[in-house]
């Protein structure tokens, strides 16, 4: 049976339309990512695609829909109209136009009319090329498909390390400071950094322990797989980076969230600690609830649980969930409860007001700075200090170590775009009331995943060999992996494909490279240990 030429033409037209719309989505997505983020990595995009988006900031989501889907649809409509005109298929007011009818009879018009699909493919190839070149997709694919045994050779299994806790276990308060980097406290960074935007945090770092890459205020270098919040929290509690194979399953789904790693939360749970995670958003976002529940059995306090308890109105929604002003009050409430139990506790929390874009300016914040983000940073610095002053007045403080740590570098593009190109940006850290002193506090090159063993050491835990996972105890004189191999080489090795990481940590089967269930992953790991 011969196919109807009109049906073939219509099918080509529909296919061309779909390709054209996809092309516009790609190009506007590229533009949106480059404008919205100071730095964006493909692993972060893949992770967000493979994890829960519950509780995502509505302003960011609305921006994505408007500037990617909305503009993509408008551009497609405009391009279809242009094609209709150039292919001679435009009717309406031009039906009786002599010049347009003459154009319809031209060879150019006929060629355009017959090139529907090729033209759509040209647009698609162009937009794809822009995406690939702008986001370094080719380099990413080459690197992540290059086999490496580096992680397997340098990973120190915490289950096989002797950990000796002090007779009286110390409490831990670990505060993840959203997007907090040392850049904000150093005017030599240039650009918009015209003053010390975080005076209290700077003073805290100067008066307490601040591991630094130089003599003054400094911190951790930003490795691939640690540069967004969920990945940063994993890195600082497990000592490994987050790797996202293209064929990996859903992070935080039935397969769990990196089920094979051993975390500080699990170590503290085994040592008898009561643990709480407090966030000002939906803890399911990015698989965080799954991760902290599976790795340490944390009590999760987030916007959902607070609404269920009647501590927030059912329809409440501010910023990512609720603002830090309320977060700090809930922190005091939970810390009071934990302190009254008489048991050692690990209280971990994450701030949110300093998240990009521009941060959340609450009514308590001043407006002395030239930008909203600058005002938010200064406000957050003050509020964190106020919480610390309250903690110091509590009866549990004497036996409590406090760790302040940025999760990652800020992604706010406008605030960071004019920095001095030679300035080295690092993630903030400060350790307060630790029972030990570091052998070398300054001029250390390290990563945020070094915070995992360092945090345990800050609780007075003796670590055999001073290494856990990929991290090094910074209180010791042991060299970090960064100091051994240099940032560029280590970052490249950690990005490469690791069969060990995929099977042992993600629970992927080595043959089909698919996610197993959490129970299957546990069997795989335990089985490999027995062998």
C-alpha positions as CSV (number, residue, x, y, z in Angstrom):
1,X,0.0,0.0,0.0
2,X,1.4,3.3,-1.1
3,X,1.6,6.0,1.6
4,X,-0.2,9.3,1.1
5,X,2.2,12.1,0.3
6,X,0.2,14.5,2.4
7,X,0.4,12.1,5.4
8,X,4.2,11.9,5.0
9,X,4.5,15.7,4.7
10,X,2.3,16.1,7.9
11,X,4.4,13.5,9.8
12,X,7.6,15.3,8.8
13,X,6.1,18.6,9.9
14,X,5.2,17.3,13.3
15,X,8.6,15.7,13.8
16,X,10.3,18.9,12.8
17,X,8.1,20.9,15.2
18,X,9.1,18.5,18.1
19,X,12.8,18.8,17.1
20,X,12.6,22.5,16.9
21,X,10.9,22.8,20.3
22,X,13.6,20.6,21.8
23,X,16.3,22.7,20.3
24,X,14.9,25.8,21.8
25,X,14.6,24.2,25.2
26,X,18.3,23.2,25.0
27,X,19.5,26.7,24.0
28,X,17.3,28.5,26.6
29,X,18.3,26.0,29.3
30,X,22.0,26.7,28.5
31,X,21.4,30.5,28.7
32,X,19.5,30.1,32.0
33,X,22.1,27.9,33.6
34,X,25.0,30.2,32.7
35,X,23.1,33.3,33.9
36,X,21.6,31.7,37.0
37,X,24.6,30.0,38.5
38,X,28.1,31.3,39.1
39,X,29.4,27.9,38.3
40,X,27.4,24.9,37.2
41,X,28.6,21.3,36.8
42,X,27.0,18.5,34.9
43,X,27.2,16.2,37.9
44,X,25.0,18.6,39.8
45,X,22.4,18.7,37.0
46,X,22.4,14.9,36.8
47,X,22.0,14.6,40.6
48,X,19.0,16.9,40.6
49,X,17.5,14.8,37.8
50,X,18.0,11.6,39.8
51,X,16.9,12.8,43.2
52,X,13.7,14.3,44.8
53,X,12.8,17.9,43.8
54,X,10.3,18.1,46.7
55,X,10.5,21.5,48.4
56,X,12.6,23.1,45.7
57,X,12.7,26.9,45.9
58,X,9.6,28.1,43.9
59,X,11.4,31.3,42.7
60,X,14.1,29.2,41.0
61,X,11.5,26.7,39.6
62,X,9.4,29.5,38.3
63,X,12.4,31.2,36.7
64,X,13.3,27.9,35.0
65,X,9.7,27.4,33.7
66,X,9.5,31.0,32.5
67,X,12.9,31.4,30.9
68,X,13.3,27.9,29.6
69,X,9.9,26.4,28.8
70,X,8.1,29.7,28.3
71,X,10.7,31.4,26.1
72,X,11.3,28.1,24.3
73,X,7.7,27.9,23.4
74,X,7.6,31.5,22.2
75,X,10.7,31.0,20.1
76,X,9.3,27.9,18.6
77,X,6.0,29.7,17.6
78,X,8.0,32.6,16.1
79,X,10.2,30.2,14.1
80,X,7.2,28.2,12.9
81,X,5.6,31.4,11.7
82,X,8.8,32.5,10.0
83,X,9.0,29.1,8.3
84,X,5.3,29.3,7.2
85,X,6.1,32.7,5.6
86,X,9.3,31.6,3.9
87,X,7.9,28.3,2.7
88,X,5.0,30.1,1.0
89,X,2.4,28.5,3.3
90,X,1.3,31.7,5.0
91,X,-2.2,32.7,4.0
92,X,-4.4,35.2,5.8
93,X,-3.7,38.8,4.8
94,X,-1.1,37.7,2.2
95,X,-3.4,35.5,0.2
96,X,-4.0,38.1,-2.5
97,X,-0.6,39.9,-2.2
98,X,1.0,39.9,-5.7
99,X,4.6,40.1,-4.5
100,X,4.1,37.3,-1.9
101,X,2.4,35.1,-4.6
102,X,5.3,35.7,-6.9
103,X,7.7,34.7,-4.1
104,X,5.7,31.5,-3.6
105,X,6.5,30.5,-7.2
106,X,10.2,30.9,-6.7
107,X,12.8,28.1,-6.4
108,X,13.9,29.5,-3.0
109,X,10.5,29.2,-1.6
110,X,10.1,25.6,-2.9
111,X,13.4,24.6,-1.5
112,X,12.6,26.0,1.9
113,X,9.2,24.2,1.8
114,X,10.8,20.9,1.1
115,X,13.5,21.3,3.8
116,X,11.3,21.2,6.9
117,X,13.2,18.4,8.6
118,X,16.7,19.4,7.6
119,X,16.2,22.9,8.8
120,X,14.9,21.6,12.2
121,X,17.9,19.3,12.5
122,X,20.3,22.2,11.7
123,X,18.8,24.2,14.6
124,X,19.0,21.2,16.9
125,X,22.6,20.5,16.1
126,X,23.5,24.2,16.6
127,X,21.8,24.3,20.0
128,X,23.3,21.0,21.1
129,X,26.8,22.3,20.1
130,X,26.3,25.4,22.2
131,X,25.2,23.3,25.2
132,X,28.1,20.9,24.8
133,X,30.7,23.6,24.5
134,X,29.3,25.9,27.2
135,X,29.1,23.2,29.9
136,X,32.2,21.2,28.9
137,X,30.1,18.1,28.2
138,X,32.7,16.5,26.0
139,X,35.4,16.7,28.6
140,X,32.9,15.5,31.3
141,X,32.0,12.4,29.2
142,X,35.6,11.6,28.4
143,X,36.7,11.9,32.1
144,X,33.7,10.0,33.6
145,X,34.1,7.2,31.2
146,X,37.8,6.8,31.9
147,X,38.5,3.9,34.3
148,X,40.4,4.7,37.5
149,X,41.3,2.6,40.6
150,X,42.2,5.7,42.6
151,X,39.3,5.7,45.0
152,X,39.6,2.0,45.6
153,X,43.3,2.3,46.3
154,X,43.0,5.3,48.7
155,X,39.6,4.6,50.4
156,X,40.1,3.7,54.1
157,X,37.1,1.7,55.3
158,X,35.9,3.2,58.6
159,X,34.7,-0.3,59.7
160,X,38.3,-1.5,59.6
161,X,39.8,1.4,61.6
162,X,40.2,1.5,65.4
163,X,38.2,4.4,66.8
164,X,38.7,5.2,70.5
165,X,36.1,7.5,72.0
166,X,37.0,9.5,75.2
167,X,35.5,8.0,78.4
168,X,33.1,10.9,78.6
169,X,31.7,11.4,75.1
170,X,31.4,14.9,73.8
171,X,28.3,16.4,72.2
172,X,28.5,17.6,68.6
173,X,26.8,20.6,67.1
174,X,27.5,20.7,63.4
175,X,26.1,23.8,61.5
176,X,26.2,23.7,57.8
177,X,26.3,27.4,56.6
178,X,24.6,27.7,53.2
179,X,27.0,28.9,50.5
180,X,29.4,30.3,53.1
181,X,32.9,30.9,51.8
182,X,35.9,32.8,53.1
183,X,35.7,35.2,50.2
184,X,33.0,37.2,51.9
185,X,35.5,38.2,54.7
186,X,38.4,39.3,52.6
187,X,38.4,42.5,50.7
188,X,41.4,41.4,48.6
189,X,39.1,39.1,46.7
190,X,38.1,42.2,44.7
191,X,35.0,42.9,42.7
192,X,31.9,43.3,44.9
193,X,33.8,42.2,48.0
194,X,34.4,45.8,49.2
195,X,34.1,45.0,52.9
196,X,34.0,42.2,55.5
197,X,30.5,40.9,54.9
198,X,30.8,38.3,57.7
199,X,32.5,40.1,60.6
200,X,31.3,37.7,63.4
201,X,32.1,34.6,61.4
202,X,35.6,36.0,60.6
203,X,36.2,36.8,64.2
204,X,35.1,33.3,65.3
205,X,37.5,31.8,62.8
206,X,40.3,34.0,64.1
207,X,39.6,33.2,67.8
208,X,39.1,29.5,67.3
209,X,40.3,26.7,65.1
210,X,40.2,27.6,61.4
211,X,41.9,25.2,59.1
212,X,43.2,27.3,56.2
213,X,45.0,26.9,52.9
214,X,47.2,29.9,53.8
215,X,48.3,31.9,56.9
216,X,45.1,33.9,57.3
217,X,41.4,33.1,57.0
218,X,40.9,30.2,54.6
219,X,39.4,26.8,54.1
220,X,38.6,23.8,51.9
221,X,39.0,23.6,48.2
222,X,35.9,22.8,46.1
223,X,36.1,19.4,44.5
224,X,33.8,18.1,41.9
225,X,31.0,16.1,43.6
226,X,31.0,18.4,46.7
227,X,29.7,21.6,45.2
228,X,26.0,21.6,45.9
229,X,24.2,21.2,49.2
230,X,23.2,17.5,49.2
231,X,26.7,16.5,47.9
232,X,28.4,18.7,50.4
233,X,26.5,17.2,53.3
234,X,27.4,13.7,52.1
235,X,31.1,14.6,51.6
236,X,31.4,16.1,55.1
237,X,29.8,13.2,56.8
238,X,31.0,10.3,54.7
239,X,34.4,11.4,53.5
240,X,33.6,10.7,49.8
241,X,32.5,12.8,46.9
242,X,29.1,12.3,45.2
243,X,29.5,10.6,41.8
244,X,26.5,10.4,39.4
245,X,27.0,7.8,36.7
246,X,24.7,8.4,33.7
247,X,23.1,5.0,34.2
248,X,22.7,5.3,38.0
249,X,19.2,5.1,39.4
250,X,17.3,7.5,41.7
251,X,19.2,8.9,44.6
252,X,17.0,8.6,47.7
253,X,14.6,6.1,46.1
254,X,14.2,2.4,46.8
255,X,17.9,1.9,46.3
256,X,18.6,4.3,49.1
257,X,21.1,7.2,49.0
258,X,24.7,6.0,48.5
259,X,23.8,2.9,50.7
260,X,27.4,1.5,50.9
261,X,29.2,4.4,52.5
262,X,30.0,4.5,56.2
263,X,29.3,7.9,57.7
264,X,30.1,9.8,60.9
265,X,26.4,9.6,61.7
266,X,26.6,5.8,61.7
267,X,29.8,5.8,63.8
268,X,28.2,8.1,66.4
269,X,25.0,6.1,66.4
270,X,27.0,3.0,67.2
271,X,28.7,4.9,70.0
272,X,25.3,5.7,71.6
273,X,24.6,9.2,70.3
274,X,21.1,10.6,69.8
275,X,21.0,12.5,66.5
276,X,18.9,15.2,64.9
277,X,18.9,16.9,61.5
278,X,17.2,20.3,61.4
279,X,16.6,22.0,58.0
280,X,14.5,25.0,57.0
281,X,13.1,23.2,53.9
282,X,11.7,19.8,52.9
283,X,14.3,17.3,53.9
284,X,13.3,15.1,51.0
285,X,14.9,17.5,48.6
286,X,18.0,16.0,47.1
287,X,17.5,12.7,49.0
288,X,18.7,14.2,52.3
289,X,16.0,12.6,54.5
290,X,16.8,9.2,53.1
291,X,20.6,9.7,53.5
292,X,20.4,10.9,57.1
293,X,17.8,8.3,58.1
294,X,19.7,5.4,56.6
295,X,23.1,6.6,57.8
296,X,22.7,7.3,61.5
297,X,18.9,7.1,62.1
298,X,18.7,10.9,62.6
299,X,15.5,12.5,63.9
300,X,14.5,14.7,60.9
301,X,13.0,18.1,61.7
302,X,11.9,20.0,58.5
303,X,9.0,22.1,57.3
304,X,6.8,19.0,56.9
305,X,7.3,17.7,60.4
306,X,6.9,21.2,61.9
307,X,3.6,21.6,60.2
308,X,2.5,18.1,61.3
309,X,3.3,19.1,64.9
310,X,1.4,22.4,64.5
311,X,4.5,24.5,65.0
312,X,4.1,26.1,61.6
313,X,0.8,26.9,59.8
314,X,-0.2,24.3,57.3
315,X,0.0,26.7,54.4
316,X,3.3,28.3,55.5
317,X,5.9,28.8,52.8
318,X,8.8,31.2,52.9
319,X,12.0,31.0,50.9
320,X,12.9,27.3,50.7
321,X,10.4,26.5,53.4
322,X,10.8,28.8,56.4
323,X,13.4,31.5,57.1
324,X,16.5,31.2,59.3
325,X,15.0,33.4,62.0
326,X,12.6,30.6,62.8
327,X,15.2,27.9,62.2
328,X,17.4,29.3,65.0
329,X,14.5,29.3,67.4
330,X,13.7,25.7,66.6
331,X,17.4,24.9,67.0
332,X,17.3,26.3,70.6
333,X,14.2,24.2,71.3
334,X,15.7,21.0,70.0
335,X,19.1,21.6,71.7
336,X,17.4,22.2,75.0
337,X,15.6,18.8,74.6
338,X,18.7,17.0,73.6
339,X,20.7,18.5,76.5
340,X,18.1,17.3,79.0
341,X,18.4,13.7,77.9
342,X,21.8,13.3,79.6
343,X,22.9,11.2,76.5
344,X,25.6,12.4,74.1
345,X,24.0,14.0,71.1
346,X,24.8,15.0,67.5
347,X,22.8,18.0,66.4
348,X,23.2,18.9,62.8
349,X,21.5,21.8,61.1
350,X,21.6,23.7,57.7
351,X,20.9,27.4,57.2
352,X,19.2,28.6,54.0
353,X,18.9,32.4,54.0
354,X,22.3,32.8,52.2
355,X,21.2,30.6,49.2
356,X,21.3,32.2,45.8
357,X,19.8,34.1,44.1
358,X,20.4,37.2,46.3
359,X,19.5,35.4,49.5
360,X,16.5,36.0,51.8
361,X,16.4,39.4,53.4
362,X,14.3,39.0,56.6
363,X,12.9,42.0,58.5
364,X,15.7,41.8,61.1
365,X,18.4,42.4,58.5
366,X,20.0,45.7,57.9
367,X,20.3,47.5,54.6
368,X,23.7,49.1,55.0
369,X,25.4,47.1,52.2
370,X,25.2,48.0,48.5
371,X,23.5,44.7,47.6
372,X,20.8,42.5,49.0
373,X,23.1,39.5,49.1
374,X,25.7,41.5,51.0
375,X,23.0,42.5,53.6
376,X,21.9,38.9,53.9
377,X,25.4,37.6,54.5
378,X,26.0,40.1,57.2
379,X,22.6,39.3,58.8
380,X,23.4,35.6,58.7
381,X,26.8,36.1,60.3
382,X,25.2,38.0,63.2
383,X,22.4,35.4,63.7
384,X,24.8,32.5,63.8
385,X,26.9,34.3,66.4
386,X,23.8,35.0,68.5
387,X,22.9,31.3,68.4
388,X,26.5,30.5,69.5
389,X,26.3,32.9,72.4
390,X,23.1,31.2,73.5
391,X,24.7,27.8,73.3
392,X,27.7,28.9,75.4
393,X,25.2,29.8,78.2
394,X,23.7,26.3,78.2
395,X,24.7,23.6,80.8
396,X,25.7,21.2,78.0
397,X,28.2,23.6,76.4
398,X,31.2,22.6,78.4
399,X,31.2,19.1,77.0
400,X,30.2,20.1,73.4
401,X,32.2,20.7,70.3
402,X,30.8,23.0,67.7
403,X,31.7,22.8,64.0
404,X,30.7,25.6,61.6
405,X,31.2,24.8,58.0
406,X,30.1,26.2,54.7
407,X,28.5,23.6,52.6
408,X,30.0,24.8,49.3
409,X,31.0,28.0,47.5
410,X,28.1,30.4,46.6
411,X,26.4,30.0,43.2
412,X,25.2,33.6,43.1
413,X,26.5,34.9,39.7
414,X,26.0,38.6,40.1
415,X,27.8,38.9,43.4
416,X,30.8,36.9,42.4
417,X,31.3,37.8,38.7
418,X,33.9,40.6,39.3
419,X,36.3,38.8,41.6
420,X,40.0,39.0,41.2
421,X,40.8,36.0,38.8
422,X,43.8,35.0,41.0
423,X,41.9,34.8,44.2
424,X,41.5,31.3,45.5
425,X,37.9,30.7,46.8
426,X,37.6,28.3,49.7
427,X,34.8,26.9,51.9
428,X,34.5,28.4,55.4
429,X,35.2,26.3,58.6
430,X,35.5,27.0,62.3
431,X,35.8,24.5,65.1
432,X,34.9,25.7,68.6
433,X,35.6,24.2,72.0
434,X,37.5,21.1,70.7
435,X,39.5,19.2,73.4
436,X,42.5,18.9,71.1
437,X,44.8,21.3,69.3
438,X,45.9,20.8,65.7
439,X,49.5,20.1,64.9
440,X,49.3,22.5,61.9
441,X,46.3,24.7,61.5
442,X,47.4,27.0,58.6
443,X,48.9,26.3,55.2
444,X,47.0,23.0,54.8
445,X,45.6,22.0,51.5
446,X,42.4,20.0,52.0
447,X,38.8,19.2,50.8
448,X,35.5,19.3,52.5
449,X,35.5,15.5,52.7
450,X,38.4,15.8,55.1
451,X,35.9,17.2,57.6
452,X,34.6,13.7,58.3
453,X,37.6,12.4,60.3
454,X,38.4,15.9,61.5
455,X,35.0,16.2,63.1
456,X,35.4,12.9,65.0
457,X,38.9,14.0,66.1
458,X,37.3,17.3,67.3
459,X,35.2,15.2,69.7
460,X,38.4,13.7,71.2
461,X,38.1,10.4,69.1
462,X,41.5,8.8,68.5
463,X,41.6,7.6,64.9
464,X,44.1,4.8,64.0
465,X,46.2,6.1,61.1
466,X,44.3,9.4,61.0
467,X,42.5,8.5,57.8
468,X,38.8,7.6,57.2
469,X,37.2,7.1,53.8
470,X,39.0,9.6,51.5
471,X,39.5,12.1,54.3
472,X,42.4,12.9,56.6
473,X,42.2,14.1,60.2
474,X,43.4,17.7,59.9
475,X,44.3,17.8,63.6
476,X,47.1,15.4,62.8
477,X,50.3,15.9,60.7
478,X,49.1,13.3,58.2
479,X,49.1,14.6,54.6
480,X,45.7,15.0,53.0
481,X,45.1,13.6,49.5
482,X,45.2,17.1,48.2
483,X,48.7,17.7,49.7
484,X,49.9,14.4,48.3
485,X,48.6,14.7,44.7
486,X,47.6,18.4,44.2
487,X,44.2,19.8,43.5
488,X,44.0,19.4,39.8
489,X,45.2,15.8,39.6
490,X,43.0,14.7,42.6
491,X,39.9,16.4,41.2
492,X,40.4,14.7,37.8
493,X,41.0,11.3,39.4
494,X,37.8,11.6,41.6
495,X,35.8,12.4,38.5
496,X,36.9,9.3,36.6
497,X,34.7,6.1,36.5
498,X,35.2,4.0,39.6
499,X,33.9,0.4,39.5
500,X,34.6,0.2,43.2
501,X,32.5,3.3,43.9
502,X,29.6,2.1,41.8
503,X,29.5,-1.4,43.3
504,X,30.5,-0.7,46.9
505,X,28.9,2.6,47.6
506,X,26.0,2.9,45.1
507,X,25.2,-0.8,45.1
508,X,25.3,-1.1,41.3
509,X,25.9,-4.5,39.8
510,X,29.2,-4.6,37.9
511,X,27.7,-6.4,35.0
512,X,24.5,-4.5,34.2
513,X,25.5,-1.4,36.1
514,X,22.0,-0.9,37.5
515,X,20.9,0.0,41.0
516,X,20.0,-2.8,43.3
517,X,17.7,-2.4,46.3
518,X,19.2,-1.3,49.6
519,X,19.1,-4.8,50.9
520,X,20.8,-6.2,47.8
521,X,23.4,-3.5,48.1
522,X,24.1,-4.5,51.7
523,X,24.4,-8.2,50.6
524,X,26.8,-7.2,47.9
525,X,29.0,-5.2,50.3
526,X,29.0,-7.7,53.1
527,X,29.6,-10.5,50.6
528,X,32.7,-8.7,49.2
529,X,34.0,-8.2,52.7
530,X,33.6,-11.9,53.5
531,X,35.5,-12.9,50.3
